[in-house]
Amino acid sequence: MIDLYGIPNCDTVKKARAWLDANGLAYSFHDYKKEGADPARLAKWADAVGWERLLNRAGMTFRKLDDADKADIDQAKALALMAAHPSLIKRPVVEVRGAVLVGFKPDDWAEALL
């Protein structure tokens, strides 16, 4: 089973869900806005792909953070920020067969999921 994590109104998540549907892949969707972000799961993802790849620095949520929050970010601080502000997690995140995919790149997804 594919576990897809994200925010339903995110354009990238919408594209990813459409791709999964078009390819006939069943998945369960976990909505950060309703369910929050589990700190233990975030730590597992960071160990798998690196916290730098997981942290969305390009979004409005990151830009709105206090300068103190944006300064001197290490893994512990990044994980705490992402747990407190799930919109800081790059979207979508997919867990499948022990692997973690971050972001939506159709070619990478095809290689990993088809």
Secondary structure as GFF3:
##gff-version 3
##sequence-region A 1 114
A	DSSP	beta_strand	2	6	.	.	.	ID=ss1
A	DSSP	alpha_helix	11	22	.	.	.	ID=ss2
A	DSSP	beta_strand	27	31	.	.	.	ID=ss3
A	DSSP	alpha_helix	32	35	.	.	.	ID=ss4
A	DSSP	alpha_helix	39	49	.	.	.	ID=ss5
A	DSSP	alpha_helix	51	54	.	.	.	ID=ss6
A	DSSP	alpha_helix	60	64	.	.	.	ID=ss7
A	DSSP	alpha_helix	67	70	.	.	.	ID=ss8
A	DSSP	alpha_helix	75	84	.	.	.	ID=ss9
A	DSSP	three_ten_helix	86	88	.	.	.	ID=ss10
A	DSSP	beta_strand	93	96	.	.	.	ID=ss11
A	DSSP	beta_strand	99	102	.	.	.	ID=ss12
A	DSSP	alpha_helix	106	113	.	.	.	ID=ss13
###
